[in-house]
Structure formats: C-alpha cells, structure tokens
C-alpha cells in the first residue's frame, strides 16, 4: 500500500491540501449516497492524529488508527462525505479533483480557530 492510493478507497488519492498538509481527493465522480471507501487500520484504545472513533452497535466507542488513504481526510464544517461506522459515503455530488472532507465533530471544531 502506498500513501497516495489503496484498494480500501478506489477513486481516492492523497495529494497536498490547501486545507492542511495532505488530503484525500476524488479521482472519479461520486454521486450522493455512493460508497467512497472503508477506513482501514489497526484497532487502538488511544487517540491519535489518524484515529477514527466509531460507535459500535452496543454504544461503545472504538478507535481505528488509519493506515489507508482515507486517513488523510481533512475537516470541514461543510463536508462532502460522512462515515457510517468505518464506511465512507458521499453526501453531495463530488467530481474528480475535489478534496473529500468530513466534519470531525463539535468537540473538535470548538478547539480550532477559523476551521472551514
């Protein structure tokens, strides 16, 4: 697996981002509701830069320390994708070259001045 693309999210690649550092970018069209990819990585009980926290069916939270291209998703108050568990879906039409962004959550956003 490389830093730029991987099979967990076909149609997505890593590039430099105008938002922050690296970002995940569409290489194809995604329509509303399309499956974009799966957040892959190692289970972890600790928070970290690329850890996605998901709520399980029994209400517990588990962390995934991302190793795939989706670890480069940046935050936006106006996201174009969202997670359902570790699975990422388009919530608006996305064209090739668009950066994929999701809302990290209100707790995170309150700590960031001027976040997008």
Buried (B, 14 or more C-beta within 10 A) or exposed (E): EEEEBBEBBBBBBBBEBEEEEBBBBBBEEBEEEBBBBBBBBEEBEEEEEBBBEBEEEEEEEBBBBBBBBBBBBBBBEEBBBEBEBBEBBBBEEBEEEBBBBBBBEEEEBEEEEEBB
